[in-house]
Structures are given as C-alpha cells and as structure tokens.
Amino acid sequence: MRHAALFLMLLALPSWAVAEFEFLTVEEIFQVINFVAAHPATPVNYSTVSPFGPERDETRMPEIFDDLAKGILHCYHHKARYQVADVTQIPWDQQSQYSGSNNSAVIRIRYFDAMSDDLREMNVALVSRQAQIRAAVVNDNSSLPRNADCQLESWTTLKP
C-alpha cells in the first residue's frame, strides 16, 4: 500500500515513464475498491469500528481510494480539481466486453472543471485481468475534452 501516492502521481505521466516505477498490484487496488464499497461512510474515529481496532492498512483505504480516483481523474482531465469519489457498481455490468477480465468496478468521480467552478461528474469503469488494469469512461459531463492519451485507455501492467 505504500506505493499508492507514487502510483497515482504517475497515472497522468506519458506511458514511457510508467515502466520505470513500482505500483500497487491489481489485487491491492480491488481490495481498496471493495473496502470502500462495503464501508461507504467509514468513521473518522477508527477505534469505533471494533473494540480491537481495524487492521493497520485498513485505516488508510479511504485515503488510498481518494488517491486512486484523483489519479484516474487527472489522467483524463489534467487540470480538473477533484472533489469526491465513490463506488457505484461492483462488478461492472459491461465487464464481459473485455476478454479475460476478472475484476471490475465503476467509480463515480465528482470534480470541478479547470475553466469554471461548475461541478462535473464522470463514471469510470476499472477492469483488471491478471496483473493488468484499464479504464473505460462510462460517461463524463465535462465541457472540456478528455485527454485522448490517457494510458489507462489501454491495458497497463502493474508491477508489485
């Protein structure tokens, strides 16, 4: 989980830069997504979750999820300002379009356009197969065009 910040900062970089860095594994990404989907309103005081407290990595999952959503957003809209994200569907009902895929989820990302203070929303499906991941924009109501060079539009191998 310690690679989350680096992974997310690199999503907006050109594809040649990605091969040189370590990332979260596909399994870790979907663990975070599943945790956030199961606990949409994780309490701020984590000691109230259990008398013994949650696992150490669990407490960072909402933060890691936000970082993941910001990385996805900035891959498509470099200058957008992230507001919030949530998981709207697990698994994605269109997952079968991608042969060999074994995990999927739809993430709703709310953000502000770079050119205005208008609140926008995009739904992005995240699909995985083995050690690869890719995104598919389900819808995006931005007035600005998406980055056509977002590397998440094609299968990207993540290395542990």
PyMOL commands that set and color helices and strands:
alter all, ss='L'
color gray80, all
select helices_A, chain A and resi 4-10+15-18+26-38+46-48+58-76+95-97+151-153
alter helices_A, ss='H'
color red, helices_A
select strands_A, chain A and resi 81-89+103-112+119-129+132-140+156-157
alter strands_A, ss='S'
color yellow, strands_A
deselect
rebuild
show_as cartoon
